[in-house]
Amino acid sequence: QVQLQQWGAGLLKPSETLSLTCAVYGGSFSGYYWSWIRQPPGKGLEWVGQINHSGGPNYNSSLKSRVAISLDMSKNQLSLELSSVTAADTAIYYCARNSVGTTPGKAFNIWGQGTMVTVSS
Amino acid sequence: QSALTQPRSVSGSPGQSVTISCTGTSSDVGGYNFVSWYQQHPGKAPKVMIYDVSMRPSGVPDRFSGSKSGNTASLTISGLQAEDEADYYCCSYAGTYTFYVFGSGTQVTVL
């Protein structure tokens, strides 16, 4: 059974860079898109971006100038970096697999546990 | 890209049916048959309940059903149960520039 385990710094100061990692256990890493999705406290979900092993990353246009998503195929890990953070970037960040069942698709059916990132001076 | 529009809250008694709407545009909901719905209990990660407008993943009760008409998608929960009380979000694929847009979220209360 595929599981996603995330980690990263939970408290940042304004202007610092957010850095999170998501490890994939128990299943194939290639052949799928992998996304980052965030949720500010008490608010809705926002798609941050996605990546797969054979194509370049795709980003939410509102974050494109500050975000970078990468893959480490040797470790079955994906990473998120978001630069120049502000209080507006305070959120729970989730990694997720774009799939339906075990088939690549345009839904998110496997999620990490979420990482709360707070930006505060 | 604006969030898809959902009602802030809906409620129903056990056994009743509730329907949550999700209104977008021809660039997202209306343009693709890739609408998914997510259930989120407090402090938990979202769980997919419907994908590709009306398909139900393995393990999701058949009380949950999805549909779409024009630019509006809908999630119906029939035979409402206490454990259905949660927040629900729709999501639509929106092409190769925007990719994915989520709804504003709906809180379902079981009276």
Chai-1 contact restraints between the chains, C-beta under 6 A:
chainA,res_idxA,chainB,res_idxB,connection_type,confidence,min_distance_angstrom,max_distance_angstrom,comment,restraint_id
A,G44,B,F102,contact,1.0,0.0,6.0,A-B,restraint_1
A,G44,B,S104,contact,1.0,0.0,6.0,A-B,restraint_2
A,G44,B,G105,contact,1.0,0.0,6.0,A-B,restraint_3
A,L45,B,Y89,contact,1.0,0.0,6.0,A-B,restraint_4
A,L45,B,F102,contact,1.0,0.0,6.0,A-B,restraint_5
A,W47,B,Y100,contact,1.0,0.0,6.0,A-B,restraint_6
A,N58,B,F99,contact,1.0,0.0,6.0,A-B,restraint_7
A,Y94,B,A45,contact,1.0,0.0,6.0,A-B,restraint_8
A,V100,B,Y51,contact,1.0,0.0,6.0,A-B,restraint_9
A,K106,B,F34,contact,1.0,0.0,6.0,A-B,restraint_10
A,K106,B,Y93,contact,1.0,0.0,6.0,A-B,restraint_11
A,A107,B,S36,contact,1.0,0.0,6.0,A-B,restraint_12
A,A107,B,V48,contact,1.0,0.0,6.0,A-B,restraint_13
A,A107,B,Y51,contact,1.0,0.0,6.0,A-B,restraint_14
A,N109,B,V48,contact,1.0,0.0,6.0,A-B,restraint_15
A,W111,B,A45,contact,1.0,0.0,6.0,A-B,restraint_16
A,G114,B,A45,contact,1.0,0.0,6.0,A-B,restraint_17
